[in-house]
Amino acid sequence: MAIYDTMQYIGCDVSTYCIGQASSMGAILLAAGTAGKRNALPNSRIMIHQPLAGMEGTATDLEIHAREVLKVKQRMNEILLSHTGQTLEQIEQDTDRDNFMTAEEAQSYGLIDNVLEHLAHEGVAPSTDDD
């Protein structure tokens, strides 16, 4: 979450790229880039889900950790809400289990803006699937 906070705090645009796979918090960071500058290569995979936790300890400690994981889950869903245009109900449903998407599906979902087809040459903007 510190990287996310930094991305939101700094005054400059942040371009994000998925090359291969962006999963879990990586998918959230991908979506948190500056609108219009969130990119993925055509064969990339993006996966969203709820937070995972491994816990041990007393019953009281387990309750404390479970409450914290639920808070993190809510916050992550709120972040996805603010960057994707999806409803909270849709995000809660889609993050209940591992949810893998192609680059095109992630673009439709609002996690990214562009599926890049070709490397940009100096002075030329990168080609997207919309070109």
C-alpha positions in Angstrom: 0.0 0.0 0.0 3.0 2.3 0.5 3.8 2.2 -3.3 0.1 2.9 -4.0 0.2 5.9 -1.6 3.4 7.2 -3.2 1.9 6.9 -6.7 -1.1 9.0 -5.6 1.0 11.5 -3.7 3.5 12.5 -6.3 2.7 15.3 -8.6 3.8 13.7 -11.9 2.0 11.2 -14.1 2.7 7.6 -13.4 2.7 5.2 -16.4 2.1 1.6 -15.6 2.9 -1.5 -17.8 2.1 -5.1 -17.4 4.6 -7.3 -19.2 3.7 -10.9 -18.5 1.5 -10.9 -15.4 0.3 -8.5 -12.8 -1.5 -10.3 -9.9 -3.0 -9.3 -6.6 -1.4 -6.0 -5.4 0.4 -5.8 -8.7 -2.9 -5.6 -10.5 -4.0 -2.8 -8.2 -0.8 -0.9 -8.8 -1.3 -1.4 -12.5 -4.8 0.1 -12.3 -3.5 3.0 -10.1 -1.4 4.5 -12.9 -2.4 7.8 -14.4 -5.6 7.5 -16.5 -4.7 7.0 -20.2 -1.2 5.7 -19.2 -2.1 2.2 -17.9 -0.7 -0.3 -20.4 -0.3 -4.1 -21.0 1.2 -6.1 -23.7 -1.2 -8.3 -25.7 -0.4 -11.7 -24.0 -0.3 -10.3 -20.5 -2.5 -11.7 -17.7 -4.0 -9.6 -14.9 -5.4 -11.2 -11.8 -7.5 -9.7 -9.0 -8.6 -11.3 -5.8 -9.2 -10.7 -2.1 -6.2 -10.5 0.3 -4.7 -13.7 1.5 -3.5 -14.3 5.0 -1.7 -17.0 6.9 -2.2 -16.7 10.7 -1.4 -18.5 13.8 -1.7 -17.8 17.5 -4.4 -17.6 20.1 -8.1 -17.4 19.2 -8.0 -13.7 20.2 -5.0 -13.1 18.0 -6.7 -14.8 15.1 -9.8 -12.6 15.5 -7.5 -9.5 15.5 -5.8 -10.6 12.3 -9.1 -11.6 10.7 -10.5 -8.1 11.4 -7.4 -6.5 9.9 -7.5 -8.6 6.7 -11.2 -7.6 6.3 -10.2 -3.9 6.6 -7.5 -4.4 4.0 -10.0 -6.2 1.7 -12.4 -3.3 2.0 -9.7 -0.8 1.3 -8.4 -2.7 -1.8 -12.0 -2.9 -3.2 -12.3 0.9 -2.6 -9.1 1.5 -4.6 -10.3 -0.7 -7.4 -13.6 1.2 -7.3 -11.8 4.5 -7.7 -9.7 3.4 -10.7 -11.9 1.1 -12.7 -15.4 2.5 -13.0 -16.9 -0.8 -11.8 -19.5 -0.9 -9.0 -18.5 -2.0 -5.5 -20.8 -4.9 -5.8 -19.2 -6.0 -9.0 -15.7 -5.7 -7.5 -16.7 -7.6 -4.4 -18.0 -10.4 -6.6 -15.0 -10.4 -9.0 -12.4 -10.4 -6.2 -14.1 -13.2 -4.1 -11.8 -15.8 -5.9 -8.8 -15.5 -8.2 -10.1 -13.7 -11.3 -7.7 -13.9 -14.3 -8.1 -11.6 -17.3 -6.5 -11.2 -20.6 -5.2 -7.7 -21.5 -8.3 -7.1 -23.5 -10.6 -8.2 -20.7 -8.6 -6.0 -18.2 -9.0 -3.0 -20.6 -12.8 -3.6 -20.8 -12.9 -3.9 -17.0 -11.1 -0.6 -16.5 -7.9 -1.9 -15.0 -5.8 -0.7 -18.0 -6.3 1.8 -20.8 -4.2 0.4 -23.6 -3.1 -2.9 -25.1 0.3 -2.1 -26.7 1.0 -3.9 -29.9 4.4 -2.4 -31.0 7.3 -0.7 -29.3 7.3 3.0 -29.8 10.1 4.6 -31.9 11.7 7.8 -30.7 9.3 10.6 -31.1 6.4 8.3 -32.0 3.6 7.3 -29.5 3.2 3.6 -28.8 0.6 1.8 -31.0 -2.5 0.5 -29.2 -5.2 -1.9 -30.3 -7.3 1.2 -31.0 -4.9 2.4 -33.8 
